[in-house]
Amino acid sequence: MPLDERNISVMNFHYVRHTMDRFLRDVCDAGVSRIELWAAAPHFYLGDKTLADARILGRKVRGMGLDIVAFTPEQCIYPINISAKEPELRDRSLRYFLDSMEFAIECGAPALLVTAGGGYRDEPAEEALARCVDSMGILCDRARKLGIDLWMESLPDSFANIVRSAQEIRALMDKLASPALYGVYDVAGAVMTHETPEDYFTHLAGRVAHVHFTDSDASGSHLAWGDGNIDLDKLVAYLRSQNYEGSLTVELTNWKYNVDPTPPFKQCVEAMRKALGPSRG
């Protein structure tokens, strides 16, 4: 299905100071039918929830006419690092993602978003990468058995010292050779790592499953469309030229949007609808 307004998705990250019900109501009021679930407190933190809670949430969301396109547990703030040197931290992180797969399935999400974590900066990065490959091998094997996809997003150098670019995602994919593993193109994240859309769709040709779709400034801040300097029409045209047909998730991580999240959300949807055009089916 060629890109149109039906590909618009939104994440609940910038609703962190508001209820999940407020978020879902805004999504429905905007006529958007897809969400990416940021699984974190206060909305849906695994440590506070059960699989039954996940089933209830999935039924509720579907009953509102919404699809969960991905289950994205918080993994940059909490002590989660699948490449950690400490066995107890690495094991806890593995359990976190293994549990997340089960929660994703119960919610009805077809994919789980993961990041690689990293190692100490005063030790060889190759050691952390080896631990990452080992951990991701376990996660990929489990994902295949469960029938769920893993979507790997790179992190900038300020967050990690491995898997920081499209090229490094590709290298990890080559090491694992798992059909369950795909890449994520984060528009603002790529600005932080000085990459272009072409970098992602070249290195990850045929394996870009998802896009975090926000405006950005030169620093890589995740901004509402119109608040940064990304050429939205040009970007949409490029994604279409690559036959990308996945979701375009609004992921607003700049804290300035948290106080009143509805206006920037509507701003994004209006700009994206204008650039994408109406649905064709």
DRENPA-3360 file (N, C-alpha, C; in nm, 2 decimals, always signed):
BEGIN
1 = MPLDERNI = +0.08/-0.12/+0.00/+0.00/+0.00/+0.00/+0.09/+0.12/+0.00 ~ +0.08/+0.21/-0.10/+0.16/+0.33/-0.11/+0.13/+0.42/+0.01 ~ +0.23/+0.50/+0.05/+0.21/+0.59/+0.17/+0.10/+0.68/+0.15 ~ +0.01/+0.69/+0.25/-0.09/+0.79/+0.26/-0.12/+0.82/+0.41 ~ -0.23/+0.89/+0.44/-0.26/+0.93/+0.58/-0.28/+0.81/+0.67 ~ -0.31/+0.69/+0.61/-0.33/+0.57/+0.69/-0.20/+0.52/+0.76 ~ -0.09/+0.56/+0.71/+0.04/+0.52/+0.77/+0.08/+0.61/+0.89 ~ +0.00/+0.71/+0.92/+0.03/+0.79/+1.03/+0.01/+0.71/+1.16;
9 = SVMNFHYV = +0.11/+0.72/+1.25/+0.11/+0.65/+1.38/+0.16/+0.75/+1.48 ~ +0.12/+0.73/+1.61/+0.17/+0.82/+1.71/+0.21/+0.74/+1.84 ~ +0.31/+0.79/+1.90/+0.36/+0.73/+2.03/+0.31/+0.82/+2.15 ~ +0.29/+0.75/+2.26/+0.24/+0.82/+2.38/+0.35/+0.88/+2.47 ~ +0.47/+0.89/+2.42/+0.58/+0.94/+2.50/+0.55/+1.08/+2.55 ~ +0.51/+1.17/+2.47/+0.49/+1.31/+2.51/+0.36/+1.33/+2.59 ~ +0.29/+1.22/+2.61/+0.17/+1.23/+2.70/+0.20/+1.17/+2.84 ~ +0.33/+1.17/+2.87/+0.37/+1.11/+3.00/+0.32/+1.18/+3.12;
17 = RHTMDRFL = +0.28/+1.30/+3.11/+0.22/+1.38/+3.22/+0.07/+1.38/+3.22 ~ +0.01/+1.29/+3.13/-0.13/+1.28/+3.11/-0.17/+1.13/+3.11 ~ -0.30/+1.11/+3.12/-0.34/+0.97/+3.13/-0.34/+0.90/+2.99 ~ -0.33/+0.77/+2.99/-0.34/+0.69/+2.87/-0.47/+0.72/+2.80 ~ -0.58/+0.73/+2.88/-0.71/+0.76/+2.82/-0.71/+0.89/+2.74 ~ -0.64/+0.99/+2.79/-0.63/+1.12/+2.72/-0.56/+1.10/+2.59 ~ -0.45/+1.02/+2.59/-0.38/+1.00/+2.47/-0.47/+0.92/+2.37 ~ -0.53/+0.82/+2.41/-0.61/+0.74/+2.31/-0.73/+0.82/+2.26;
25 = RDVCDAGV = -0.79/+0.91/+2.35/-0.90/+0.99/+2.30/-0.85/+1.09/+2.19 ~ -0.73/+1.15/+2.22/-0.68/+1.24/+2.12/-0.65/+1.18/+1.98 ~ -0.60/+1.05/+1.99/-0.57/+0.98/+1.87/-0.69/+0.95/+1.79 ~ -0.80/+0.91/+1.86/-0.93/+0.89/+1.79/-0.99/+1.01/+1.74 ~ -0.98/+1.12/+1.81/-1.04/+1.25/+1.77/-0.97/+1.30/+1.64 ~ -0.84/+1.27/+1.63/-0.76/+1.31/+1.51/-0.78/+1.22/+1.39 ~ -0.86/+1.11/+1.41/-0.88/+1.02/+1.30/-0.76/+0.94/+1.26 ~ -0.67/+0.92/+1.36/-0.55/+0.84/+1.34/-0.58/+0.70/+1.38;
33 = SRIELWAA = -0.54/+0.60/+1.31/-0.57/+0.46/+1.35/-0.46/+0.37/+1.40 ~ -0.34/+0.43/+1.41/-0.23/+0.35/+1.45/-0.15/+0.42/+1.57 ~ -0.11/+0.33/+1.66/-0.03/+0.38/+1.77/+0.10/+0.29/+1.79 ~ +0.20/+0.35/+1.84/+0.32/+0.28/+1.89/+0.32/+0.29/+2.04 ~ +0.31/+0.18/+2.11/+0.29/+0.19/+2.25/+0.43/+0.20/+2.32 ~ +0.46/+0.32/+2.38/+0.57/+0.34/+2.46/+0.54/+0.28/+2.60 ~ +0.59/+0.16/+2.63/+0.56/+0.08/+2.75/+0.64/+0.13/+2.86 ~ +0.59/+0.22/+2.94/+0.66/+0.28/+3.05/+0.56/+0.34/+3.15;
41 = APHFYLGD = +0.61/+0.37/+3.27/+0.53/+0.43/+3.37/+0.51/+0.58/+3.32 ~ +0.39/+0.64/+3.35/+0.28/+0.58/+3.43/+0.18/+0.50/+3.34 ~ +0.20/+0.49/+3.21/+0.10/+0.43/+3.13/+0.10/+0.28/+3.13 ~ +0.21/+0.22/+3.11/+0.22/+0.07/+3.10/+0.36/+0.02/+3.12 ~ +0.40/+0.01/+3.24/+0.53/-0.04/+3.28/+0.52/-0.19/+3.31 ~ +0.61/-0.27/+3.25/+0.60/-0.41/+3.26/+0.60/-0.46/+3.41 ~ +0.68/-0.39/+3.49/+0.70/-0.43/+3.63/+0.57/-0.41/+3.71 ~ +0.48/-0.33/+3.66/+0.35/-0.30/+3.73/+0.23/-0.37/+3.67;
49 = KTLADARI = +0.26/-0.44/+3.56/+0.14/-0.50/+3.48/+0.16/-0.65/+3.47 ~ +0.05/-0.71/+3.43/+0.05/-0.86/+3.40/+0.01/-0.88/+3.26 ~ +0.02/-1.01/+3.21/-0.02/-1.04/+3.08/-0.17/-1.02/+3.06 ~ -0.24/-1.04/+3.16/-0.39/-1.01/+3.16/-0.41/-0.86/+3.13 ~ -0.33/-0.78/+3.20/-0.35/-0.63/+3.17/-0.32/-0.60/+3.03 ~ -0.22/-0.67/+2.97/-0.19/-0.65/+2.83/-0.30/-0.69/+2.74 ~ -0.36/-0.80/+2.77/-0.48/-0.84/+2.69/-0.59/-0.74/+2.70 ~ -0.62/-0.69/+2.82/-0.72/-0.60/+2.83/-0.69/-0.47/+2.75;
57 = LGRKVRGM = -0.57/-0.42/+2.76/-0.53/-0.30/+2.69/-0.55/-0.33/+2.54 ~ -0.50/-0.44/+2.49/-0.52/-0.47/+2.35/-0.66/-0.47/+2.30 ~ -0.75/-0.53/+2.38/-0.89/-0.53/+2.35/-0.95/-0.39/+2.35 ~ -0.91/-0.31/+2.44/-0.96/-0.18/+2.45/-0.92/-0.10/+2.33 ~ -0.79/-0.11/+2.30/-0.74/-0.03/+2.18/-0.81/-0.07/+2.05 ~ -0.82/-0.20/+2.03/-0.88/-0.25/+1.91/-1.03/-0.21/+1.91 ~ -1.09/-0.21/+2.03/-1.23/-0.17/+2.03/-1.25/-0.02/+1.99 ~ -1.15/+0.06/+2.00/-1.15/+0.20/+1.96/-1.11/+0.22/+1.82;
65 = GLDIVAFT = -1.09/+0.11/+1.75/-1.05/+0.11/+1.61/-0.91/+0.14/+1.58 ~ -0.82/+0.11/+1.68/-0.68/+0.14/+1.67/-0.60/+0.01/+1.66 ~ -0.48/+0.02/+1.59/-0.39/-0.09/+1.59/-0.26/-0.05/+1.66 ~ -0.20/-0.14/+1.74/-0.07/-0.12/+1.79/+0.03/-0.17/+1.70 ~ +0.11/-0.08/+1.64/+0.21/-0.13/+1.54/+0.34/-0.18/+1.59 ~ +0.37/-0.13/+1.72/+0.49/-0.18/+1.78/+0.48/-0.16/+1.93 ~ +0.54/-0.25/+2.00/+0.55/-0.24/+2.15/+0.70/-0.19/+2.18 ~ +0.71/-0.08/+2.24/+0.84/-0.01/+2.26/+0.86/+0.01/+2.41;
73 = PEQCIYPI = +0.91/-0.09/+2.48/+0.94/-0.07/+2.62/+1.05/+0.03/+2.64 ~ +1.04/+0.12/+2.75/+1.14/+0.21/+2.78/+1.27/+0.14/+2.80 ~ +1.38/+0.19/+2.74/+1.51/+0.12/+2.75/+1.63/+0.21/+2.75 ~ +1.60/+0.34/+2.75/+1.71/+0.44/+2.76/+1.72/+0.51/+2.89 ~ +1.62/+0.50/+2.97/+1.62/+0.56/+3.10/+1.63/+0.46/+3.21 ~ +1.56/+0.35/+3.20/+1.57/+0.25/+3.31/+1.70/+0.17/+3.29 ~ +1.74/+0.09/+3.39/+1.87/+0.02/+3.39/+1.86/-0.10/+3.30 ~ +1.85/-0.08/+3.17/+1.84/-0.19/+3.07/+1.95/-0.18/+2.97;
81 = NISAKEPE = +2.03/-0.28/+2.96/+2.14/-0.28/+2.87/+2.18/-0.42/+2.84 ~ +2.15/-0.47/+2.72/+2.17/-0.61/+2.68/+2.32/-0.64/+2.65 ~ +2.40/-0.53/+2.65/+2.54/-0.54/+2.62/+2.63/-0.51/+2.74 ~ +2.57/-0.50/+2.86/+2.64/-0.46/+2.98/+2.74/-0.57/+3.01 ~ +2.85/-0.52/+3.08/+2.96/-0.61/+3.12/+2.91/-0.69/+3.24 ~ +2.83/-0.63/+3.33/+2.79/-0.70/+3.45/+2.68/-0.81/+3.41 ~ +2.70/-0.94/+3.45/+2.61/-1.04/+3.41/+2.47/-1.02/+3.47 ~ +2.46/-0.96/+3.59/+2.33/-0.95/+3.65/+2.25/-0.84/+3.57;
89 = LRDRSLRY = +2.31/-0.73/+3.53/+2.25/-0.63/+3.45/+2.21/-0.68/+3.31 ~ +2.30/-0.76/+3.25/+2.27/-0.81/+3.12/+2.15/-0.91/+3.13 ~ +2.16/-1.00/+3.23/+2.05/-1.10/+3.24/+1.92/-1.03/+3.27 ~ +1.91/-0.93/+3.36/+1.79/-0.86/+3.38/+1.74/-0.80/+3.25 ~ +1.82/-0.74/+3.17/+1.78/-0.68/+3.05/+1.73/-0.78/+2.95 ~ +1.79/-0.89/+2.95/+1.74/-1.00/+2.86/+1.60/-1.04/+2.90 ~ +1.58/-1.06/+3.03/+1.45/-1.10/+3.08/+1.35/-0.99/+3.05 ~ +1.39/-0.87/+3.06/+1.30/-0.76/+3.03/+1.25/-0.77/+2.89;
97 = FLDSMEFA = +1.34/-0.79/+2.79/+1.30/-0.80/+2.65/+1.22/-0.93/+2.62 ~ +1.26/-1.04/+2.68/+1.19/-1.16/+2.67/+1.05/-1.15/+2.72 ~ +1.03/-1.08/+2.83/+0.90/-1.06/+2.89/+0.82/-0.96/+2.80 ~ +0.89/-0.86/+2.74/+0.83/-0.77/+2.65/+0.77/-0.83/+2.53 ~ +0.83/-0.93/+2.48/+0.78/-1.01/+2.37/+0.64/-1.07/+2.40 ~ +0.63/-1.12/+2.52/+0.50/-1.18/+2.56/+0.40/-1.08/+2.58 ~ +0.44/-0.96/+2.63/+0.34/-0.85/+2.65/+0.30/-0.80/+2.51 ~ +0.39/-0.79/+2.42/+0.36/-0.74/+2.29/+0.26/-0.83/+2.22;
105 = IECGAPAL = +0.28/-0.96/+2.23/+0.18/-1.05/+2.17/+0.04/-1.04/+2.23 ~ +0.04/-1.03/+2.36/-0.09/-1.01/+2.43/-0.16/-0.88/+2.39 ~ -0.08/-0.78/+2.37/-0.14/-0.65/+2.33/-0.19/-0.65/+2.18 ~ -0.13/-0.75/+2.10/-0.17/-0.75/+1.96/-0.07/-0.68/+1.88 ~ +0.05/-0.65/+1.93/+0.16/-0.58/+1.85/+0.24/-0.68/+1.78 ~ +0.27/-0.66/+1.65/+0.34/-0.75/+1.57/+0.49/-0.74/+1.58 ~ +0.54/-0.64/+1.66/+0.69/-0.61/+1.66/+0.72/-0.55/+1.80 ~ +0.85/-0.58/+1.84/+0.91/-0.52/+1.96/+1.03/-0.44/+1.92;
113 = LVTAGGGY = +1.03/-0.32/+1.96/+1.15/-0.23/+1.93/+1.26/-0.25/+2.04 ~ +1.38/-0.27/+1.99/+1.49/-0.30/+2.08/+1.61/-0.20/+2.04 ~ +1.70/-0.18/+2.14/+1.82/-0.11/+2.12/+1.94/-0.19/+2.18 ~ +2.06/-0.17/+2.13/+2.17/-0.26/+2.16/+2.24/-0.23/+2.30 ~ +2.21/-0.11/+2.36/+2.29/-0.07/+2.47/+2.43/-0.05/+2.44 ~ +2.52/-0.08/+2.53/+2.66/-0.05/+2.50/+2.75/-0.09/+2.62 ~ +2.88/-0.06/+2.60/+2.98/-0.09/+2.71/+3.04/+0.03/+2.76 ~ +3.14/+0.01/+2.85/+3.22/+0.12/+2.91/+3.31/+0.19/+2.80;
121 = RDEPAEEA = +3.32/+0.32/+2.81/+3.40/+0.39/+2.72/+3.55/+0.37/+2.74 ~ +3.59/+0.32/+2.85/+3.73/+0.30/+2.88/+3.77/+0.15/+2.86 ~ +3.68/+0.08/+2.79/+3.71/-0.06/+2.75/+3.68/-0.08/+2.60 ~ +3.74/-0.18/+2.54/+3.72/-0.19/+2.39/+3.57/-0.21/+2.36 ~ +3.52/-0.14/+2.26/+3.38/-0.15/+2.22/+3.35/-0.29/+2.16 ~ +3.46/-0.36/+2.11/+3.44/-0.49/+2.06/+3.39/-0.59/+2.16 ~ +3.43/-0.57/+2.29/+3.38/-0.66/+2.39/+3.23/-0.64/+2.41 ~ +3.18/-0.51/+2.41/+3.04/-0.49/+2.43/+2.96/-0.54/+2.31;
129 = LARCVDSM = +3.02/-0.53/+2.19/+2.95/-0.58/+2.07/+2.94/-0.73/+2.08 ~ +3.04/-0.80/+2.12/+3.03/-0.95/+2.14/+2.92/-0.98/+2.23 ~ +2.90/-0.91/+2.34/+2.79/-0.94/+2.44/+2.66/-0.91/+2.37 ~ +2.65/-0.80/+2.29/+2.53/-0.76/+2.22/+2.49/-0.88/+2.12 ~ +2.58/-0.93/+2.05/+2.55/-1.04/+1.95/+2.50/-1.16/+2.02 ~ +2.56/-1.19/+2.14/+2.51/-1.30/+2.22/+2.37/-1.28/+2.27 ~ +2.35/-1.16/+2.32/+2.21/-1.13/+2.37/+2.11/-1.13/+2.26 ~ +2.14/-1.06/+2.15/+2.05/-1.05/+2.04/+2.02/-1.19/+1.98;
137 = GILCDRAR = +2.12/-1.27/+1.98/+2.10/-1.41/+1.93/+1.99/-1.48/+2.01 ~ +1.99/-1.46/+2.14/+1.89/-1.52/+2.23/+1.75/-1.46/+2.20 ~ +1.75/-1.33/+2.18/+1.62/-1.26/+2.16/+1.57/-1.29/+2.02 ~ +1.65/-1.30/+1.92/+1.61/-1.34/+1.78/+1.55/-1.48/+1.78 ~ +1.62/-1.57/+1.85/+1.57/-1.71/+1.85/+1.43/-1.72/+1.91 ~ +1.41/-1.64/+2.02/+1.28/-1.64/+2.09/+1.17/-1.57/+2.00 ~ +1.21/-1.47/+1.94/+1.12/-1.39/+1.85/+1.07/-1.48/+1.74 ~ +1.16/-1.56/+1.68/+1.12/-1.65/+1.57/+1.02/-1.75/+1.62;
145 = KLGIDLWM = +1.04/-1.81/+1.74/+0.95/-1.91/+1.80/+0.81/-1.85/+1.83 ~ +0.81/-1.72/+1.87/+0.69/-1.66/+1.90/+0.62/-1.60/+1.78 ~ +0.69/-1.58/+1.67/+0.63/-1.52/+1.55/+0.62/-1.37/+1.56 ~ +0.71/-1.31/+1.63/+0.71/-1.16/+1.64/+0.84/-1.11/+1.58 ~ +0.84/-0.99/+1.53/+0.96/-0.92/+1.47/+1.03/-0.84/+1.57 ~ +1.16/-0.82/+1.56/+1.24/-0.73/+1.64/+1.28/-0.62/+1.55 ~ +1.26/-0.50/+1.60/+1.30/-0.38/+1.52/+1.41/-0.31/+1.60 ~ +1.53/-0.31/+1.54/+1.65/-0.25/+1.60/+1.66/-0.10/+1.56;
153 = ESLPDSFA = +1.67/-0.02/+1.67/+1.70/+0.12/+1.64/+1.84/+0.16/+1.70 ~ +1.91/+0.23/+1.62/+2.05/+0.27/+1.66/+2.03/+0.39/+1.76 ~ +2.13/+0.40/+1.84/+2.14/+0.51/+1.94/+2.26/+0.60/+1.91 ~ +2.25/+0.73/+1.94/+2.37/+0.82/+1.91/+2.48/+0.79/+2.01 ~ +2.60/+0.84/+1.98/+2.72/+0.82/+2.06/+2.70/+0.86/+2.20 ~ +2.62/+0.96/+2.23/+2.60/+1.00/+2.37/+2.53/+0.89/+2.45 ~ +2.46/+0.80/+2.38/+2.39/+0.69/+2.45/+2.46/+0.56/+2.45 ~ +2.54/+0.53/+2.34/+2.60/+0.40/+2.32/+2.73/+0.41/+2.25;
161 = NIVRSAQE = +2.81/+0.30/+2.26/+2.94/+0.30/+2.18/+2.94/+0.19/+2.08 ~ +2.82/+0.12/+2.06/+2.80/+0.02/+1.95/+2.66/+0.05/+1.89 ~ +2.65/+0.00/+1.77/+2.52/+0.00/+1.69/+2.46/+0.15/+1.70 ~ +2.54/+0.24/+1.64/+2.51/+0.38/+1.64/+2.47/+0.44/+1.51 ~ +2.45/+0.35/+1.41/+2.43/+0.40/+1.27/+2.36/+0.29/+1.19 ~ +2.31/+0.33/+1.08/+2.26/+0.23/+0.98/+2.36/+0.12/+0.94 ~ +2.48/+0.17/+0.92/+2.58/+0.07/+0.88/+2.61/-0.03/+0.99 ~ +2.61/+0.02/+1.12/+2.64/-0.07/+1.23/+2.52/-0.16/+1.26;
169 = IRALMDKL = +2.39/-0.12/+1.23/+2.28/-0.21/+1.24/+2.30/-0.32/+1.13 ~ +2.34/-0.28/+1.01/+2.36/-0.38/+0.90/+2.46/-0.48/+0.94 ~ +2.57/-0.44/+1.01/+2.68/-0.53/+1.05/+2.62/-0.63/+1.15 ~ +2.54/-0.58/+1.24/+2.48/-0.67/+1.34/+2.39/-0.77/+1.28 ~ +2.31/-0.72/+1.18/+2.22/-0.81/+1.11/+2.30/-0.92/+1.04 ~ +2.41/-0.88/+0.98/+2.49/-0.98/+0.91/+2.55/-1.09/+1.00 ~ +2.58/-1.05/+1.12/+2.64/-1.14/+1.22/+2.53/-1.24/+1.27 ~ +2.41/-1.19/+1.28/+2.30/-1.27/+1.34/+2.22/-1.35/+1.23;
177 = ASPALYGV = +2.21/-1.29/+1.11/+2.14/-1.36/+1.00/+2.00/-1.41/+1.05 ~ +1.93/-1.33/+1.12/+1.80/-1.37/+1.16/+1.69/-1.30/+1.08 ~ +1.59/-1.38/+1.03/+1.48/-1.32/+0.95/+1.39/-1.24/+1.04 ~ +1.40/-1.25/+1.17/+1.32/-1.18/+1.27/+1.36/-1.03/+1.29 ~ +1.49/-1.00/+1.25/+1.55/-0.87/+1.28/+1.54/-0.77/+1.17 ~ +1.49/-0.65/+1.20/+1.47/-0.54/+1.10/+1.53/-0.42/+1.16 ~ +1.54/-0.31/+1.08/+1.59/-0.19/+1.12/+1.49/-0.08/+1.13 ~ +1.52/+0.02/+1.21/+1.43/+0.14/+1.23/+1.51/+0.26/+1.18;
185 = YDVAGAVM = +1.44/+0.35/+1.10/+1.50/+0.47/+1.07/+1.43/+0.58/+1.15 ~ +1.51/+0.65/+1.23/+1.46/+0.76/+1.32/+1.51/+0.89/+1.25 ~ +1.42/+0.97/+1.20/+1.46/+1.09/+1.13/+1.54/+1.18/+1.21 ~ +1.50/+1.21/+1.33/+1.58/+1.30/+1.42/+1.70/+1.24/+1.47 ~ +1.69/+1.11/+1.50/+1.81/+1.03/+1.55/+1.92/+1.03/+1.44 ~ +1.88/+1.02/+1.32/+1.98/+1.02/+1.21/+2.05/+1.16/+1.20 ~ +1.98/+1.27/+1.23/+2.04/+1.40/+1.23/+2.15/+1.40/+1.34 ~ +2.12/+1.34/+1.45/+2.22/+1.33/+1.56/+2.35/+1.26/+1.52;
193 = THETPEDY = +2.33/+1.16/+1.43/+2.45/+1.08/+1.39/+2.50/+1.12/+1.25 ~ +2.45/+1.23/+1.20/+2.49/+1.29/+1.08/+2.47/+1.19/+0.96 ~ +2.35/+1.13/+0.96/+2.31/+1.03/+0.86/+2.20/+1.09/+0.78 ~ +2.17/+1.03/+0.66/+2.07/+1.07/+0.58/+1.97/+0.95/+0.56 ~ +1.85/+0.98/+0.50/+1.76/+0.87/+0.47/+1.83/+0.77/+0.38 ~ +1.91/+0.82/+0.29/+1.97/+0.73/+0.19/+2.07/+0.63/+0.26 ~ +2.13/+0.67/+0.37/+2.21/+0.58/+0.45/+2.13/+0.46/+0.50 ~ +2.01/+0.49/+0.55/+1.93/+0.38/+0.60/+1.88/+0.29/+0.49;
201 = FTHLAGRV = +1.83/+0.35/+0.38/+1.77/+0.26/+0.28/+1.87/+0.20/+0.19 ~ +2.00/+0.24/+0.20/+2.10/+0.18/+0.13/+2.16/+0.06/+0.21 ~ +2.21/+0.09/+0.33/+2.27/-0.01/+0.41/+2.16/-0.12/+0.46 ~ +2.04/-0.08/+0.47/+1.94/-0.17/+0.52/+1.83/-0.20/+0.41 ~ +1.88/-0.20/+0.29/+1.79/-0.22/+0.18/+1.69/-0.34/+0.20 ~ +1.56/-0.31/+0.20/+1.46/-0.41/+0.21/+1.44/-0.45/+0.36 ~ +1.51/-0.39/+0.45/+1.50/-0.43/+0.59/+1.46/-0.32/+0.69 ~ +1.42/-0.21/+0.63/+1.37/-0.10/+0.71/+1.22/-0.12/+0.74;
209 = AHVHFTDS = +1.19/-0.16/+0.86/+1.05/-0.19/+0.89/+0.97/-0.08/+0.95 ~ +1.03/+0.03/+1.00/+0.96/+0.13/+1.07/+1.04/+0.26/+1.07 ~ +0.96/+0.37/+1.08/+1.02/+0.50/+1.08/+0.96/+0.58/+1.19 ~ +1.05/+0.64/+1.27/+1.01/+0.74/+1.37/+1.02/+0.87/+1.30 ~ +0.91/+0.94/+1.29/+0.89/+1.04/+1.19/+0.86/+1.17/+1.25 ~ +0.96/+1.25/+1.28/+0.94/+1.38/+1.34/+1.03/+1.49/+1.27 ~ +1.00/+1.61/+1.29/+1.09/+1.72/+1.25/+1.21/+1.72/+1.34 ~ +1.31/+1.80/+1.30/+1.43/+1.81/+1.39/+1.50/+1.94/+1.36;
217 = DASGSHLA = +1.58/+1.98/+1.45/+1.68/+2.09/+1.43/+1.82/+2.03/+1.42 ~ +1.92/+2.11/+1.41/+2.05/+2.06/+1.39/+2.11/+1.98/+1.50 ~ +2.04/+1.99/+1.62/+2.09/+1.91/+1.73/+2.03/+1.77/+1.74 ~ +1.93/+1.74/+1.65/+1.86/+1.61/+1.65/+1.75/+1.60/+1.75 ~ +1.70/+1.71/+1.80/+1.58/+1.71/+1.88/+1.46/+1.66/+1.81 ~ +1.38/+1.58/+1.87/+1.25/+1.53/+1.81/+1.14/+1.63/+1.82 ~ +1.12/+1.70/+1.72/+1.02/+1.82/+1.72/+0.90/+1.79/+1.64 ~ +0.79/+1.86/+1.67/+0.67/+1.86/+1.59/+0.70/+1.91/+1.45;
225 = WGDGNIDL = +0.63/+1.86/+1.36/+0.65/+1.91/+1.22/+0.61/+2.05/+1.21 ~ +0.71/+2.13/+1.15/+0.70/+2.27/+1.14/+0.78/+2.35/+1.24 ~ +0.83/+2.27/+1.34/+0.91/+2.34/+1.45/+1.06/+2.32/+1.42 ~ +1.10/+2.24/+1.32/+1.24/+2.22/+1.28/+1.27/+2.26/+1.14 ~ +1.37/+2.19/+1.08/+1.41/+2.23/+0.95/+1.42/+2.12/+0.85 ~ +1.35/+2.01/+0.88/+1.34/+1.89/+0.79/+1.24/+1.93/+0.68 ~ +1.28/+1.90/+0.55/+1.19/+1.92/+0.44/+1.09/+1.80/+0.43 ~ +0.97/+1.81/+0.48/+0.87/+1.71/+0.50/+0.84/+1.65/+0.36;
233 = DKLVAYLR = +0.80/+1.74/+0.26/+0.76/+1.69/+0.13/+0.87/+1.61/+0.06 ~ +1.00/+1.66/+0.08/+1.11/+1.59/+0.02/+1.13/+1.45/+0.08 ~ +1.11/+1.44/+0.21/+1.13/+1.32/+0.28/+1.02/+1.22/+0.24 ~ +0.90/+1.26/+0.23/+0.79/+1.17/+0.19/+0.82/+1.12/+0.05 ~ +0.86/+1.21/-0.04/+0.89/+1.17/-0.18/+1.00/+1.06/-0.18 ~ +1.10/+1.08/-0.09/+1.21/+0.98/-0.09/+1.16/+0.85/-0.04 ~ +1.08/+0.85/+0.07/+1.03/+0.72/+0.12/+0.94/+0.65/+0.02 ~ +0.87/+0.73/-0.06/+0.79/+0.66/-0.16/+0.87/+0.61/-0.27;
241 = SQNYEGSL = +0.98/+0.68/-0.30/+1.07/+0.63/-0.41/+1.14/+0.49/-0.37 ~ +1.15/+0.47/-0.24/+1.20/+0.34/-0.18/+1.09/+0.24/-0.16 ~ +0.97/+0.27/-0.20/+0.86/+0.18/-0.18/+0.84/+0.14/-0.03 ~ +0.87/+0.24/+0.06/+0.84/+0.22/+0.20/+0.69/+0.23/+0.22 ~ +0.64/+0.12/+0.29/+0.49/+0.12/+0.32/+0.46/+0.10/+0.46 ~ +0.56/+0.11/+0.55/+0.53/+0.09/+0.69/+0.47/+0.22/+0.76 ~ +0.47/+0.21/+0.89/+0.41/+0.32/+0.97/+0.51/+0.44/+0.98 ~ +0.46/+0.55/+1.01/+0.53/+0.68/+1.03/+0.49/+0.73/+1.17;
249 = TVELTNWK = +0.57/+0.69/+1.27/+0.53/+0.72/+1.41/+0.58/+0.86/+1.45 ~ +0.49/+0.94/+1.50/+0.52/+1.07/+1.56/+0.58/+1.04/+1.70 ~ +0.70/+1.07/+1.72/+0.77/+1.04/+1.85/+0.83/+1.17/+1.90 ~ +0.76/+1.24/+1.98/+0.80/+1.37/+2.03/+0.86/+1.35/+2.17 ~ +1.00/+1.35/+2.17/+1.07/+1.33/+2.30/+1.12/+1.46/+2.36 ~ +1.10/+1.57/+2.29/+1.14/+1.70/+2.36/+1.04/+1.73/+2.47 ~ +1.09/+1.75/+2.59/+1.00/+1.77/+2.70/+0.91/+1.89/+2.70 ~ +0.94/+1.98/+2.61/+0.85/+2.10/+2.60/+0.71/+2.07/+2.56;
257 = YNVDPTPP = +0.69/+1.95/+2.50/+0.56/+1.92/+2.45/+0.48/+1.84/+2.56 ~ +0.53/+1.81/+2.67/+0.46/+1.73/+2.77/+0.35/+1.80/+2.85 ~ +0.36/+1.93/+2.86/+0.26/+2.00/+2.94/+0.13/+2.00/+2.87 ~ +0.13/+2.03/+2.74/+0.00/+2.03/+2.67/+0.03/+1.96/+2.54 ~ +0.01/+1.82/+2.54/+0.06/+1.74/+2.43/-0.03/+1.74/+2.30 ~ -0.16/+1.79/+2.32/-0.25/+1.78/+2.21/-0.21/+1.87/+2.09 ~ -0.19/+2.00/+2.11/-0.15/+2.09/+2.00/-0.04/+2.04/+1.91 ~ +0.08/+2.00/+1.97/+0.19/+1.95/+1.88/+0.15/+1.82/+1.81;
265 = FKQCVEAM = +0.07/+1.74/+1.87/+0.02/+1.62/+1.80/-0.06/+1.65/+1.68 ~ -0.16/+1.74/+1.70/-0.25/+1.79/+1.59/-0.16/+1.85/+1.48 ~ -0.07/+1.93/+1.53/+0.02/+2.00/+1.43/+0.09/+1.90/+1.34 ~ +0.14/+1.79/+1.40/+0.21/+1.68/+1.32/+0.11/+1.62/+1.23 ~ +0.00/+1.58/+1.28/-0.10/+1.51/+1.19/-0.14/+1.60/+1.07 ~ -0.17/+1.72/+1.10/-0.21/+1.81/+0.99/-0.10/+1.82/+0.89 ~ +0.02/+1.84/+0.93/+0.13/+1.85/+0.83/+0.15/+1.73/+0.76 ~ +0.14/+1.61/+0.83/+0.17/+1.48/+0.76/+0.05/+1.45/+0.66;
273 = RKALGPSR = -0.07/+1.49/+0.70/-0.18/+1.46/+0.60/-0.16/+1.55/+0.48 ~ -0.12/+1.67/+0.49/-0.09/+1.75/+0.38/+0.01/+1.70/+0.29 ~ +0.12/+1.64/+0.35/+0.23/+1.59/+0.27/+0.20/+1.45/+0.21 ~ +0.12/+1.37/+0.28/+0.09/+1.24/+0.24/-0.03/+1.23/+0.14 ~ -0.12/+1.31/+0.16/-0.25/+1.31/+0.09/-0.34/+1.21/+0.15 ~ -0.47/+1.21/+0.10/-0.57/+1.12/+0.16/-0.55/+0.98/+0.12 ~ -0.62/+0.89/+0.19/-0.61/+0.75/+0.16/-0.67/+0.72/+0.02 ~ -0.61/+0.62/-0.04/-0.65/+0.59/-0.18/-0.73/+0.46/-0.19;
281 = G = -0.76/+0.40/-0.07/-0.84/+0.27/-0.08/-0.96/+0.28/+0.01;
% end
